[in-house]
Amino acid sequence: MYFGQFLVGMSATAIIVAAWTYMATGSFWEAFAWTIATLLVLQVGYFVLIVRLIFRRAHDFVPSQDPVDAFPPLNRDGVQF
């Protein structure tokens, strides 16, 4: 997931939680507290996801004995090096 998508989703979630909590309780401060708690949980979850992706990629990387074949060729634009 790209950071931009995460940011839009996080903002939409925060607005929905804030509005829903305010309508349920009628208290601005309680809605504010629940919104902050939601944002913290989402941010921690995103951080854990990124750390997991980094460690999985580092764990899956097995260096070969041949230094020339250590990295796969770049094929993004159709040109192979």
N, C-alpha and C positions, 0 to 999 in steps of 0.2 A: 504494500500500500504506500502510495506516495504521500509526502507530508501535506501537500495541498488538499488532497482528498480527506486526510485525517482531520485537518484543521476545519474544513467545511462541515464534516460530520460532527466534530466535537462542538462547534458553535451551534449547530442545529439542535443537538442533544441538550446543550446547556439552556437554550431558549425554551425548549419544550419542558424540561424539568422545572425551570423557574416559573413558567406560566402555570403548569399543572399544580405545583406545590402552592403557589399563591392562591389559586382558585380553591384548592382543598382546605387550606388553613386560614386564609385571609390575612396572614402575617407576612409582611415584606421581609423581615429579618429571618424568619424560618425558611422562606423561599431562597433567600440569599445564601444561608448556611447549606442547604441541600444542594444548591447549584455549585458552590465551591467544593463540596464533598464529591459531587459527580465529576467535576473537572479534574480533581486530584486522582480519582480512581482511573479515569480515562488516560491521564498523562502517565501514571505509573504503568498501566497496561501497555501503552505504546512503547515506553522505555524497555520493559521486559521483552516485548516482541523484537525490538531492534537488537538488544543484547543477544537474544536467542538466535537470531539470524546470523549475527556476526560469529558467534561461537560455533554454530553448525557449519558455516562456510569454512572456518579455520580447521575444524575437526575433519571435514571431508577432504581437505586439501592434503594430498599425499605426494611429496616431492619425488620425482623419478630419479633414477641414477644418471640419466642422460640430461645434461643441463640445457641442451637445445630443445628437447621436448617437455621442458618443465611447465610451460604454459601453452594452452591451446592457441591456434592462430586466430587472429581477429577476422570475423566474418560479417561484421555489421553492415558494411557498405558493399559487400561482394568481392572485395579485394583481399587476397590471402597473402600474408607475408611469410 
